[in-house]
């Protein structure tokens, strides 16, 4: 299910909410690329991309105000 939300963000260029397993921190991010091992994303308020492993993510969901509707 997590990969589904990551793919949604990548394909639709929409932010999603992610909770990281290590520190239980909730952040909004925009996925900019995916590979077999993980994904790259730009966190809200930052211009630089960061790399993450799939195992770093506890859960993912639509960002506030996004219902996942197709336009």
Phi, psi and omega per residue, in radians:
X1 nan -0.592 3.141
X2 -1.109 -0.767 -3.125
X3 -1.116 -0.528 3.102
X4 -1.097 -0.780 3.116
X5 -1.188 -0.678 3.103
X6 -1.095 -0.754 3.115
X7 -1.136 -0.681 3.084
X8 -1.006 -0.818 3.139
X9 -1.103 -0.731 -3.124
X10 -1.166 -0.842 -3.064
X11 -1.272 -0.651 -3.074
X12 -1.725 -0.064 -3.126
X13 0.945 0.877 3.126
X14 -2.129 2.579 3.085
X15 -1.298 2.599 3.021
X16 -2.259 2.864 3.075
X17 -1.756 2.327 -3.132
X18 -2.263 2.438 3.009
X19 -1.944 2.143 -3.121
X20 -1.470 2.431 -3.060
X21 -1.185 -0.632 -3.025
X22 -1.110 -0.878 -3.058
X23 -2.088 0.142 3.134
X24 0.956 0.600 -3.123
X25 -1.592 2.331 -3.136
X26 -1.713 2.193 -3.137
X27 -2.409 2.684 2.986
X28 -1.700 2.412 3.137
X29 -2.604 2.852 3.092
X30 -2.080 2.074 -3.135
X31 -1.300 2.271 -3.110
X32 -1.967 -0.186 3.113
X33 -3.026 2.672 3.115
X34 -2.357 2.576 3.056
X35 -2.357 -3.050 3.129
X36 -1.178 -0.566 -3.050
X37 -1.568 -0.479 -3.058
X38 -3.069 -2.662 -3.085
X39 -2.592 2.784 3.027
X40 -1.952 2.533 -3.076
X41 -2.642 2.753 3.058
X42 -1.945 2.077 3.124
X43 -1.283 2.661 3.119
X44 -1.005 2.332 3.107
X45 1.460 0.023 3.135
X46 -2.164 2.577 -3.130
X47 -1.690 -0.391 -3.075
X48 -1.477 2.424 3.078
X49 -1.408 2.583 3.106
X50 -2.202 2.669 3.139
X51 -1.766 2.432 3.121
X52 -2.399 2.601 3.012
X53 -1.571 2.669 3.111
X54 -1.060 -0.569 -3.119
X55 -1.227 -0.248 3.096
X56 -1.259 -0.352 -3.020
X57 -1.696 2.197 3.089
X58 -1.445 -0.824 3.116
X59 -2.728 2.854 3.122
X60 -2.474 2.685 -3.127
X61 -2.727 2.984 3.064
X62 -1.130 2.543 3.070
X63 -1.245 2.824 -3.120
X64 -0.985 2.291 3.120
X65 1.566 -0.114 3.136
X66 -1.876 2.163 3.132
X67 -1.810 0.040 -3.140
X68 1.344 0.315 -3.130
X69 -1.308 2.507 3.068
X70 -1.476 2.353 -3.073
X71 -1.734 nan nan
